[in-house]
Amino acid sequence: MNANRNIMRVITGTIPVALLGYFSITAPHLLEIFLMVISIFMAIIAVSRFLFSRKIKENTPYYSNDNNHPFVSIHLAICNEPPEIVLRTIRQALKIDYPNFEIIVLDNNTSRKELWKPIEDFCNKHPDIIKFRHYDKLDGYKAGALNECLKLIQPETEYIFTLDADYRLKPSCLKIALKEVRKDDFAVVQFPQNYVVNGRKMGLFKELEHFFTLYATGGNNSYSTLPTGTLTFIELKALQSVNGWPQETLTEDARLGIELLSKNFKTRFSSKKVGKGIMPGTVQDLRKQRYRWVYGNTQCLMDLLYTKMNWKRKFSAAMQLLAWINLLAFPIISALLYMVFYIAGAVDQFNYLPEIILLQFGIFITGKLLLMLKNTRRSTFHTDLKAFFIHLALAFEMAFACWCAVFCIPKKFITTNKSNKVSKLSSVPLFIPSILGILTSFLGFQGETLLAIVSLLIFSLFLVGSLYMLHEFEVENNNLKLKPSTP
C-alpha cells in the first residue's frame, strides 16, 4: 500500500516538472503559457486561504458534570531532549488539578544515558501517577513512540492528551479539555501551541500562531481541524478505530486527522490556551522544523488526494496542509533558466518570462501579506508585519521541501532543538534574495528599468525578512538563558 502511494506521488509530481523542462527547451511560448496557468493556480490558492480562514460563532453551550471524571492518559514522547526541560514539563504536569489521570513518559532512540537517566529517576519517585519507559531502538519516529504509549495505558482510559517535551501545562488544562470535547461529541480537540516569549521573538511567535488563528480556526467551519501533535486531546475509541498513530509520514498528527475525517469523526480547534512551549533555539533549528512540517504535510496532501471524504472536509484538510507550502519553486527555477538563456544569448525567445516570474512572486507576497494582516489591529500591526517577514525568510524551505516529499527523497524525523545558541549569519536563508538580486542585475543590463525596479523591491522584501529573522534570534540569545533544574 505504501509503495503504491509513493509511486502515485512520484507520478503526480513528475508531470509539472517534466512540462517545465520540456517547454523550456522545445517550446518557449508554451513554457510561458504553462507558467501563467501556475500563476492562476497560485492566485486561487491565495484567495482560498483568505476565504477559508473566516471564523464561525459558536452557539453550543458547555456540557458540565463535575462528578464525572473520565480517566485521561497524558503521553510525553521524548528523544535526545535536555533533561532539565523535560523535568520542568513533568513537574508542571504533576500540578494538574484533576483527580483521574496518569503520565506516560517514553524515551526512545536516545543513546546518551545522561539524557534519559535523570528523567527515569524522577519518574520512579512518582510510581502512582507516572510510567517511564526507555527504548534504545524504536521504529516509526514519534508515531511509533506514541503507539508504544498506547500499550501502557490504564484499562479505564477514555482520553489521550499528547504533550511535547518543552510544554508547561496549566493546572486546569484537563478540565478545560473535557468541557471542550463534550460540546458536541468531538473525537479531537486541538488547542493552540502557545509559546513563552517574554517580549522577545514576537515576529516568530505571531508567524507560528497564524496557523491556529487562521487555518485551524477555519477548520471549525466543517469540524475538520487537523491535530498538530501537542496539546491534542483525543478520544481513545476514535484513536483505536484508526489503529493508532500512522507511521507513514513525518507529520503523524496531520495524517491521523485525515484518517479520522475519512471515518466521519468530528474534530475542532479551541482557542483556549492550556499550555506554553519553547520556540526553536536557532535559525537553523527553525528551518529544519519548517522543512519537516512541509515535507510531512506534502506526504499527507498526496494521500488526501486518494482518500474518500466529504468534499468540504477534504477542502478544509487541504487548506490546512497547504499552510506551510508554497509554489515558489516555479519562479525560482524559471529565474535560473532565464539567466542561463541570457548568458547563452537565447533570451529573445522568452518575451514575457521575467514578467511572469515577478508576477508569481508578487502573488505570493500579496497573498501572504493580506492573510497575515487579516485580523490585525493598530496595537498588533507591527508584530503581524514582523510575522510576514519571518514567513518570507522561510519561503525557500516551504518551496522545495514539498518536492523532496513528492519524489520520495528520504528524510529522517529530526527533533527540534529548543536550547538557545548563537545563530550564525551562514544559517540565514539567502538563496531567494540572491536569485532575485542577480535577476535584478540582468534586467538592468537589458534596459528593462521598470522590471528591474519591481525585481529590486521584491528582492528587498526577502532580504529584509532573512536579516530580520536573524535579528530576532540574536536578541533572544543575548537576553534569555534557560536555568537548569535538578531532579
Solvent accessible surface area in square Angstrom, and as a share of the most:
residue,aa,sasa,rsa
1,M,159,0.71
2,N,79,0.41
3,A,67,0.52
4,N,93,0.48
5,R,55,0.20
6,N,55,0.28
7,I,97,0.49
8,M,75,0.34
9,R,12,0.04
10,V,53,0.31
11,I,88,0.45
12,T,46,0.27
13,G,4,0.03
14,T,57,0.33
15,I,100,0.51
16,P,28,0.18
17,V,66,0.38
18,A,53,0.41
19,L,64,0.32
20,L,8,0.04
21,G,33,0.32
22,Y,128,0.49
23,F,29,0.12
24,S,6,0.04
25,I,141,0.72
26,T,80,0.46
27,A,22,0.17
28,P,19,0.12
29,H,109,0.48
30,L,84,0.42
31,L,0,0.00
32,E,13,0.06
33,I,104,0.53
34,F,24,0.10
35,L,0,0.00
36,M,75,0.33
37,V,86,0.49
38,I,18,0.09
39,S,2,0.01
40,I,101,0.51
41,F,102,0.43
42,M,13,0.06
43,A,37,0.28
44,I,96,0.49
45,I,17,0.09
46,A,22,0.17
47,V,86,0.49
48,S,21,0.13
49,R,18,0.06
50,F,82,0.34
51,L,111,0.55
52,F,10,0.04
53,S,3,0.02
54,R,138,0.50
55,K,137,0.58
56,I,70,0.36
57,K,173,0.73
58,E,83,0.37
59,N,124,0.63
60,T,58,0.34
61,P,106,0.67
62,Y,102,0.39
63,Y,104,0.40
64,S,78,0.50
65,N,59,0.30
66,D,111,0.58
67,N,144,0.74
68,N,63,0.32
69,H,66,0.30
70,P,7,0.05
71,F,18,0.08
72,V,0,0.00
73,S,0,0.00
74,I,0,0.00
75,H,0,0.00
76,L,1,0.01
77,A,16,0.13
78,I,3,0.01
79,C,26,0.16
80,N,73,0.38
81,E,30,0.13
82,P,29,0.18
83,P,24,0.15
84,E,48,0.22
85,I,2,0.01
86,V,0,0.00
87,L,2,0.01
88,R,58,0.21
89,T,1,0.00
90,I,1,0.00
91,R,70,0.25
92,Q,41,0.18
93,A,1,0.00
94,L,48,0.24
95,K,129,0.55
96,I,11,0.06
97,D,83,0.43
98,Y,15,0.06
99,P,96,0.60
100,N,49,0.25
101,F,21,0.09
102,E,6,0.03
103,I,1,0.00
104,I,0,0.00
105,V,0,0.00
106,L,0,0.00
107,D,2,0.01
108,N,8,0.04
109,N,51,0.26
110,T,2,0.01
111,S,107,0.69
112,R,133,0.49
113,K,111,0.47
114,E,101,0.45
115,L,23,0.12
116,W,32,0.11
117,K,73,0.31
118,P,31,0.19
119,I,1,0.01
120,E,38,0.17
121,D,59,0.30
122,F,15,0.06
123,C,1,0.01
124,N,93,0.48
125,K,131,0.56
126,H,58,0.26
127,P,103,0.65
128,D,131,0.68
129,I,38,0.19
130,I,7,0.04
131,K,51,0.22
132,F,18,0.08
133,R,98,0.36
134,H,41,0.18
135,Y,61,0.23
136,D,113,0.59
137,K,152,0.65
138,L,29,0.14
139,D,103,0.53
140,G,15,0.15
141,Y,94,0.36
142,K,35,0.15
143,A,2,0.02
144,G,6,0.05
145,A,0,0.00
146,L,1,0.01
147,N,28,0.15
148,E,30,0.13
149,C,0,0.00
150,L,30,0.15
151,K,148,0.63
152,L,32,0.16
153,I,31,0.16
154,Q,63,0.28
155,P,129,0.81
156,E,95,0.43
157,T,9,0.05
158,E,87,0.39
159,Y,26,0.10
160,I,0,0.00
161,F,0,0.00
162,T,1,0.00
163,L,4,0.02
164,D,38,0.20
165,A,5,0.04
166,D,9,0.04
167,Y,4,0.02
168,R,81,0.29
169,L,3,0.02
170,K,94,0.40
171,P,61,0.39
172,S,43,0.28
173,C,0,0.00
174,L,0,0.00
175,K,82,0.35
176,I,38,0.19
177,A,0,0.00
178,L,8,0.04
179,K,86,0.36
180,E,2,0.01
181,V,3,0.02
182,R,50,0.18
183,K,27,0.12
184,D,56,0.29
185,D,115,0.59
186,F,7,0.03
187,A,2,0.02
188,V,0,0.00
189,V,0,0.00
190,Q,0,0.00
191,F,0,0.00
192,P,12,0.08
193,Q,22,0.10
194,N,11,0.06
195,Y,16,0.06
196,V,34,0.20
197,V,30,0.17
198,N,88,0.45
199,G,64,0.61
200,R,66,0.24
201,K,9,0.04
202,M,50,0.22
203,G,0,0.00
204,L,0,0.00
205,F,23,0.10
206,K,40,0.17
207,E,0,0.00
208,L,5,0.02
209,E,37,0.17
210,H,10,0.04
211,F,14,0.06
212,F,11,0.04
213,T,51,0.29
214,L,6,0.03
215,Y,1,0.00
216,A,0,0.00
217,T,16,0.09
218,G,0,0.00
219,G,0,0.00
220,N,9,0.05
221,N,46,0.24
222,S,28,0.18
223,Y,70,0.27
224,S,0,0.00
225,T,1,0.00
226,L,5,0.02
227,P,2,0.01
228,T,31,0.18
229,G,2,0.02
230,T,2,0.01
231,L,0,0.00
232,T,0,0.00
233,F,0,0.00
234,I,0,0.00
235,E,43,0.19
236,L,14,0.07
237,K,157,0.66
238,A,0,0.00
239,L,0,0.00
240,Q,103,0.46
241,S,53,0.34
242,V,16,0.09
243,N,140,0.72
244,G,5,0.05
245,W,4,0.01
246,P,17,0.11
247,Q,78,0.35
248,E,74,0.33
249,T,4,0.03
250,L,6,0.03
251,T,9,0.05
252,E,7,0.03
253,D,20,0.10
254,A,7,0.05
255,R,3,0.01
256,L,0,0.00
257,G,0,0.00
258,I,1,0.00
259,E,47,0.21
260,L,0,0.00
261,L,0,0.00
262,S,37,0.24
263,K,103,0.44
264,N,117,0.60
265,F,54,0.22
266,K,62,0.26
267,T,0,0.00
268,R,6,0.02
269,F,10,0.04
270,S,2,0.02
271,S,80,0.52
272,K,80,0.34
273,K,89,0.38
274,V,0,0.00
275,G,2,0.02
276,K,97,0.41
277,G,0,0.00
278,I,28,0.14
279,M,7,0.03
280,P,1,0.01
281,G,0,0.00
282,T,13,0.08
283,V,0,0.00
284,Q,75,0.33
285,D,19,0.10
286,L,0,0.00
287,R,42,0.15
288,K,86,0.36
289,Q,16,0.07
290,R,0,0.00
291,Y,51,0.20
292,R,31,0.11
293,W,44,0.16
294,V,0,0.00
295,Y,8,0.03
296,G,0,0.00
297,N,13,0.07
298,T,4,0.03
299,Q,19,0.09
300,C,0,0.00
301,L,31,0.16
302,M,15,0.07
303,D,5,0.03
304,L,3,0.01
305,L,98,0.49
306,Y,115,0.44
307,T,23,0.13
308,K,187,0.79
309,M,34,0.15
310,N,80,0.41
311,W,178,0.62
312,K,112,0.47
313,R,24,0.09
314,K,56,0.24
315,F,86,0.36
316,S,2,0.01
317,A,0,0.00
318,A,19,0.15
319,M,10,0.04
320,Q,2,0.01
321,L,1,0.01
322,L,27,0.13
323,A,0,0.00
324,W,15,0.05
325,I,11,0.06
326,N,7,0.04
327,L,33,0.17
328,L,0,0.00
329,A,3,0.03
330,F,9,0.04
331,P,0,0.00
332,I,1,0.00
333,I,61,0.31
334,S,0,0.00
335,A,0,0.00
336,L,69,0.34
337,L,42,0.21
338,Y,4,0.02
339,M,15,0.07
340,V,89,0.51
341,F,37,0.16
342,Y,66,0.25
343,I,136,0.69
344,A,76,0.59
345,G,62,0.60
346,A,27,0.21
347,V,20,0.11
348,D,121,0.62
349,Q,88,0.39
350,F,7,0.03
351,N,85,0.44
352,Y,137,0.52
353,L,0,0.00
354,P,7,0.04
355,E,69,0.31
356,I,8,0.04
357,I,0,0.00
358,L,9,0.04
359,L,77,0.38
360,Q,0,0.00
361,F,0,0.00
362,G,25,0.24
363,I,32,0.16
364,F,13,0.05
365,I,14,0.07
366,T,74,0.43
367,G,17,0.16
368,K,5,0.02
369,L,53,0.27
370,L,101,0.50
371,L,3,0.02
372,M,13,0.06
373,L,38,0.19
374,K,60,0.25
375,N,78,0.40
376,T,41,0.24
377,R,156,0.57
378,R,233,0.85
379,S,80,0.52
380,T,27,0.16
381,F,91,0.38
382,H,101,0.45
383,T,13,0.07
384,D,13,0.07
385,L,57,0.28
386,K,65,0.27
387,A,2,0.02
388,F,5,0.02
389,F,34,0.14
390,I,0,0.00
391,H,1,0.00
392,L,2,0.01
393,A,4,0.03
394,L,0,0.00
395,A,0,0.00
396,F,57,0.24
397,E,12,0.05
398,M,2,0.01
399,A,0,0.00
400,F,48,0.20
401,A,0,0.00
402,C,8,0.05
403,W,41,0.14
404,C,30,0.18
405,A,1,0.01
406,V,10,0.06
407,F,67,0.28
408,C,42,0.25
409,I,90,0.46
410,P,126,0.79
411,K,51,0.22
412,K,156,0.66
413,F,40,0.16
414,I,77,0.39
415,T,49,0.28
416,T,19,0.11
417,N,46,0.24
418,K,25,0.11
419,S,29,0.19
420,N,44,0.23
421,K,123,0.52
422,V,119,0.68
423,S,6,0.04
424,K,143,0.60
425,L,112,0.56
426,S,103,0.66
427,S,15,0.09
428,V,6,0.04
429,P,7,0.05
430,L,66,0.33
431,F,86,0.36
432,I,5,0.03
433,P,5,0.03
434,S,56,0.36
435,I,10,0.05
436,L,0,0.00
437,G,22,0.21
438,I,80,0.40
439,L,0,0.00
440,T,21,0.12
441,S,52,0.33
442,F,30,0.13
443,L,0,0.00
444,G,41,0.40
445,F,156,0.65
446,Q,66,0.29
447,G,56,0.54
448,E,75,0.34
449,T,92,0.53
450,L,134,0.66
451,L,27,0.13
452,A,13,0.10
453,I,101,0.51
454,V,57,0.32
455,S,0,0.00
456,L,90,0.45
457,L,109,0.54
458,I,10,0.05
459,F,46,0.19
460,S,41,0.27
461,L,43,0.21
462,F,3,0.01
463,L,53,0.27
464,V,72,0.41
465,G,0,0.00
466,S,2,0.01
467,L,81,0.40
468,Y,42,0.16
469,M,0,0.00
470,L,18,0.09
471,H,95,0.43
472,E,8,0.03
473,F,0,0.00
474,E,74,0.33
475,V,53,0.30
476,E,10,0.04
477,N,23,0.12
478,N,121,0.62
479,N,85,0.44
480,L,51,0.25
481,K,170,0.72
482,L,63,0.31
483,K,175,0.74
484,P,111,0.70
485,S,42,0.27
486,T,106,0.61
487,P,80,0.51
